[in-house]
Amino acid sequence: MHLKIQNWVQPSQGQIQKLHIDEIELAINETGANLSLENMDSCYFVISGYGTLKVDEYLYSLSPQSSVYIPAGNDHWFNNSGNVGLRLVRYYTKA
């Protein structure tokens, strides 16, 4: 598995104390690990590539410039179904 997560923003003493922003890259034909965040809502934005998102037993297609909101506590996985890397930005807040 080739899942790369790079943190862009971390909480600080400033006004964005609870906001986190990560870039996630998933290699061709790869499936990401469970990306659920306990007690945290998540929003994903697709920068490039195509993939499938699985939330519980439901599947959703992803394409560039699509986004998805996932409430806290929902298990979810991504699969890269395209011929280039799948790049996502994940925004989440800690309660």
N, C-alpha and C positions, 0 to 999 in steps of 0.2 A: 504494500500500500504506500502511495506517495501523497500524503496529505500534509500540506504546509500551512501553518497558521502564523501570521505575523501581526503582533499587536501594534496599532497605530496610535491609539489614545488610551491613556490610563487615568484613573482618578487622581486628582491632585488637591491641593488646598484651595484651588480656584472655584469657579462657579460650575464646573463640569465634574463634580465630585463623584457622581454615580455612573457616568457615561463611559462605555468602552467601545472601541472600534477596532476590528480585526480584518485583515485581508486573508482569505482562505483560497488556496490553490489545490485543485484536484487533477491529477494526471489523467491522460486518455485511458478510457476503459477501467477506471478505478472507482471504488465505492468508499466513501468516507466513513469514519467511525461514527458512533452515536455522538451527535453534537449538542445534545440537550444540556441546558443550563438550569440546574435546580433553582427554583424561586426567582427566575429571571425571564422576562419577555425578550424575544429576539426578533430582529428584522434583518432579512437578507436582501441584498441587491446584486444582480448578476452583472458583472463588468463585461465578461466575454465567455464564449463557449456555450454549450448546450448540455442539459442534464435533466435528471429526474430527481424529485424530492419525494421521499416517503415519510408521511406523518401517520403514525399508527398503521392502519391497513390501506390508507389512501395514497395514490400516486399523482403527482403534479408535474407537468412539463415546465422546464425553465429555458429561457432564451435571453440574449443580451437585453439589458434595460428592464427586465422583469424584476419584481420584488415580491416578497412574501413575509407576512407577520406570523410568528408562532408564539402563542401564549406559554408562559412558564409551565414546566412539568410535562410537556408533550415531547415524547421521544421522536427524533427525526434523523434521517440519513440522506446524503446526497450521492448520486451516481453520475459520473461523467459519461454521457452518451454521444458526445461529439468526437470530432477528429482533431481537436486542439484542447489545450488545458481549460478547465472550468475555473474561472476566477470570480469570487464572490466577496462582497464586503458585508460583515456582520456588525450590527449595532445592537448593544444590549445595555441594560441598566441593572445595577444591583440594588436590591431593596434595603 
